[in-house]
Amino acid sequence: MHHDGTLYIGCDSTLTAADALTGEVRWARRTDGTMHAPPLVARGRAYIGTWNRTVQAWALPAPPTP
């Protein structure tokens, strides 16, 4: 998923945010289970759902100024 110059990539039990142009990892977070759907970004948060029947959310940092 792409939002404000950042790619949000869910793989197994990790959500990774990477710069869309360079691929540089900005941050990565472990989840409480394997993700079963792509991440969603809305209202300043990244959301994921897991096979453990949980939804997790992380507040996103402000996008860099051009």
C-alpha positions as CSV (number, residue, x, y, z in Angstrom):
1,M,0.0,0.0,0.0
2,H,1.4,3.5,-0.9
3,H,0.6,6.6,1.1
4,D,2.4,10.0,1.2
5,G,5.6,8.7,-0.3
6,T,5.8,5.6,1.9
7,L,5.2,1.9,1.0
8,Y,3.5,-0.2,3.8
9,I,4.4,-3.8,3.3
10,G,3.0,-6.6,5.4
11,C,4.8,-9.9,5.4
12,D,4.2,-12.8,7.9
13,S,4.3,-11.0,11.3
14,T,6.0,-7.8,10.3
15,L,4.6,-4.5,9.0
16,T,7.4,-2.5,7.3
17,A,7.3,1.2,6.1
18,A,9.8,2.0,3.4
19,D,10.5,5.1,1.3
20,A,8.7,4.7,-2.0
21,L,11.6,6.2,-4.0
22,T,14.6,4.7,-2.4
23,G,13.3,1.6,-0.7
24,E,15.0,2.6,2.5
25,V,13.2,1.1,5.6
26,R,11.8,3.8,7.8
27,W,10.5,1.5,10.5
28,A,9.3,-2.1,11.1
29,R,6.8,-3.4,13.7
30,R,6.2,-7.0,14.8
31,T,2.5,-8.0,15.0
32,D,0.8,-10.4,17.3
33,G,0.2,-12.8,14.5
34,T,0.5,-13.4,10.7
35,M,-1.3,-10.8,8.7
36,H,-4.1,-12.0,6.5
37,A,-4.8,-8.8,4.4
38,P,-2.8,-5.8,3.1
39,P,-2.3,-2.9,5.5
40,L,-4.7,0.0,5.5
41,V,-3.7,3.6,6.1
42,A,-6.3,6.0,7.3
43,R,-6.6,9.0,9.6
44,G,-2.9,9.0,10.4
45,R,-2.7,5.4,11.4
46,A,-1.6,2.1,9.7
47,Y,-4.0,-0.8,10.5
48,I,-3.5,-4.6,10.0
49,G,-5.7,-7.6,10.7
50,T,-4.1,-10.9,11.8
51,W,-5.1,-14.6,11.7
52,N,-5.3,-14.3,15.6
53,R,-8.5,-12.3,15.0
54,T,-7.0,-9.0,16.1
55,V,-6.7,-5.6,14.6
56,Q,-3.6,-3.5,15.4
57,A,-2.9,0.1,14.6
58,W,0.2,2.3,14.8
59,A,0.2,6.1,14.7
60,L,2.2,7.3,11.7
61,P,4.8,10.1,11.8
62,A,4.1,13.2,9.8
63,P,5.3,12.9,6.2
64,P,8.5,14.7,5.4
65,T,8.2,18.2,4.0
66,P,9.3,18.6,0.4
